Amino acid sequence: MEMALRRFPLSSRCGIISLLLSVAFALTSLSSIYSVQGSPSDIVSSCDSSSLSSDASKTCVTSAAGASTMLYSVILPTYNERENLPLITQFLHDTFTSANLKYEIVVVDDSSPDNTLEVAERLQKLFGEDHIRIVSRPGKLGLGSAYSAGLKASSGERIILMDADLSHHPKFIPKMISVMDGQGVDIVSGTRYRRGGGVAGWDTFRKLTSCGANFLATFLLSTGGASDLTGSFRLYERSAIELILPQVHSKGYAFQMEILVRAHKAGMKIGEVPITFVDRIYGESKLGANEIIMYLKGLLKLFFTT
């Protein structure tokens, strides 16, 4: 373990160790919920509100009565996220409740062979149907259609799109809300490429691939100055995502890029919040040669058609 961590910079090591400690605490504190032991998908984790950064804690948005009346819908597309789903669910719950914000999580599962759906159903029983909604689909039908299905099942005035694999920490959500309220923007995008943002746990190839893809996109496309076009951690006004989503036809990583291109073209305002992206601990990355080729094709198509 120690030798493996030495491959990463000190800041990356700290982030990985912090996340591992959070997971360990989660498994220890709630191990009695399910009788089956050994897999975090069989229990629900617990993270203390102190895991929120000081900046995020200070930007919690509340009404004069102490609680926001606005409902936030978090759409989580899942495929083989059995181990990650309980953890991200608890982190989301803790973030929203500590900020006195109303929330619901919409899990859109594409018939995961690892039985992610069963885990989602257990979480729904534990947290309640008002907090967990489930959309079960017959197979892998694509990210865009997963977002569309989740949007139809959601009730929130604002929509959060993020990954379910713990790459996006919910602690950044209060800051995103603060930016949306303070700047009056339609979309707030989490960015790895502004001061204060970054990644942890990636090897050199993955970093070069991401930076290269983002550089090409920002150079070739008009997005109003957005710095992270391939990131998927974003907060939307419902009216904005409902307008843009039907216009997006790209697949894979180009999908996120096209959303910002269409939004800028429609005259929408885009804000940003620096985030730290942490590579997944459980499961396998979905980035491969096919995804890279698909991204390049999507980039060129957007360059010539938008």
HUCOR-V539388 format. One record per backbone hydrogen bond with DSSP energy under -1.0 kcal/mol. CO is the residue of the C=O (numbers start at 1). NH is the residue of the N-H. E is the energy in kcal/mol with one decimal. If there is no record, write none. Layout:
co-><CO	CO>
nh-><NH	NH>
e-><E	E>
This chain:
co-><1	2	4	5	9	10	11	12	13	14	15	16	17	18	19	20	21	22	23	24	25	26	30	39	48	49	53	54	57	63	71	71	72	73	74	75	76	78	81	84	85	86	87	88	89	90	91	92	93	94	95	96	97	100	102	104	105	106	107	108	109	112	115	116	117	118	119	120	121	122	123	124	128	128	131	133	135	142	143	144	145	146	147	148	149	157	158	159	160	161	167	169	170	172	173	174	175	176	177	178	179	180	186	187	188	189	191	194	198	200	203	204	205	206	207	208	209	210	211	212	213	214	215	216	217	233	234	235	236	237	238	239	240	241	244	245	251	252	254	255	256	257	258	259	260	261	262	263	264	269	269	271	273	275	277	288	289	290	291	292	293	294	295	296	297	298	299	300	301	302>
nh-><5	6	7	8	13	14	15	16	17	18	19	20	21	22	23	24	25	26	27	28	29	30	33	42	51	52	57	58	60	66	157	158	104	160	106	162	108	110	85	88	89	90	91	92	93	94	95	96	97	98	99	101	100	68	72	74	133	76	135	78	137	115	119	120	121	122	123	124	125	126	127	128	131	132	105	107	109	146	147	148	149	150	151	152	153	238	73	236	75	234	278	172	173	176	177	178	179	180	181	182	183	184	237	271	235	273	275	197	277	279	207	208	209	210	211	212	213	214	215	216	217	218	219	220	221	190	161	188	159	241	242	243	244	245	247	248	254	255	258	259	260	261	262	263	264	265	266	268	267	186	187	189	191	198	200	292	293	294	295	296	297	298	299	300	301	302	303	304	305	306>
e-><-2.1	-1.4	-1.1	-2.0	-2.6	-2.4	-1.7	-2.5	-3.0	-2.4	-2.0	-2.6	-2.5	-1.9	-2.4	-2.7	-2.6	-2.1	-2.5	-2.1	-2.5	-1.4	-1.7	-2.1	-2.3	-1.6	-2.5	-1.9	-1.0	-1.9	-1.5	-1.5	-2.0	-3.2	-3.4	-1.2	-2.2	-1.8	-2.5	-2.4	-2.0	-1.9	-2.4	-2.3	-2.5	-2.7	-2.2	-2.6	-2.5	-2.1	-1.2	-2.9	-1.2	-2.6	-1.9	-2.9	-3.2	-2.9	-3.3	-2.9	-2.9	-1.7	-1.2	-2.3	-2.1	-1.9	-2.4	-2.1	-1.7	-1.9	-3.1	-1.9	-1.3	-2.1	-3.5	-3.0	-2.3	-1.4	-2.4	-2.1	-2.5	-2.5	-2.6	-2.1	-1.4	-2.2	-2.7	-3.4	-2.8	-2.4	-1.7	-1.6	-2.2	-1.9	-2.4	-2.2	-2.3	-2.3	-2.7	-2.9	-2.7	-1.2	-2.3	-3.4	-2.8	-1.9	-2.6	-2.6	-2.8	-2.7	-2.1	-2.7	-2.4	-2.4	-2.7	-2.5	-2.3	-2.4	-2.5	-2.3	-1.9	-2.6	-2.1	-2.3	-2.2	-3.0	-2.5	-2.7	-2.7	-1.9	-2.4	-1.2	-2.3	-2.3	-2.2	-1.3	-1.1	-1.4	-2.4	-1.6	-1.3	-1.8	-2.9	-2.3	-2.5	-2.1	-1.8	-2.5	-1.5	-1.9	-1.7	-2.8	-2.4	-2.2	-2.4	-1.9	-2.4	-2.4	-2.1	-2.1	-2.2	-2.3	-2.7	-2.3	-2.1	-2.3	-2.1	-1.8	-1.3	-2.0>
